[in-house]
Amino acid sequence: ARLLRNSRYFDEAAAPQISFPEPDQAAISLALKPSKRGRFAAVLGVLPPSEANQNLQFTGLVQLALPSSLGLGEYLFLDYKSLRAGSQQLDVAVEFPYLLRLPFGIKGNLEMLKQEAAFLNVRGGGSLVYYVKPNLEIGLNIIQQNSRLLEIGEGLVDTTNALLQADGNRSMVGLGIQFENLDYPINTTQGVFLSVSANTGTREIRQNRLIPEEKYQDIPESRATREIRWELRTYFPIGRRQVIHAAVRGFHLDQAHYFQND
């Protein structure tokens, strides 16, 4: 029953039935039906005109989760945030599990972060996933990230005249592990979710033609980079309709030289 509740694709149509076809055998019959659960949530806000911007500015959050909407067993997730004017964050993920009825699947994800008029980061990746158990998986990751400066201004250097931000690319490979024990993965009311990934690769610096070449003299064009990402989410029901959701995300980056847009 716990694994069925943890499924995105099926719901119980009736309680499990136990029968005894032989004196030393027991059979469990499960009545299932395709799940029609999905999630859509949106919060919109308006910022009044200010001295810096005389126009109305819109902010908000949009989140969408669709399990098997095409009937292929896929899972689509979208999360968009714009909490202050000029800054947007978009996360899109798609999963195709149990390809050819084997315990393997593929995942793809796209992350975009626009920090006002300063820079735009685009990160894309794919994973080959092995399902150890229905709620435990291990993945091989391939990641590409591009960082692009949008505006060259006075805040681009610090007090020592060193670059604070830079254009460039990051290429990495790594491993990830994910565990979830949730009562309902789409609209969770109780359980725990844990995800950890470790990736390694290279960070390439791309010179910007609007920045003097001498700014790059002490910066290596290519250097090793390593990162660890983790996320822990917990859910606690209080009453019939209330849920406490506590979560923490962490990111550790290890490389010889750091920029604000890394």
Disulfide bonds with the S-S distance in Angstrom:
none
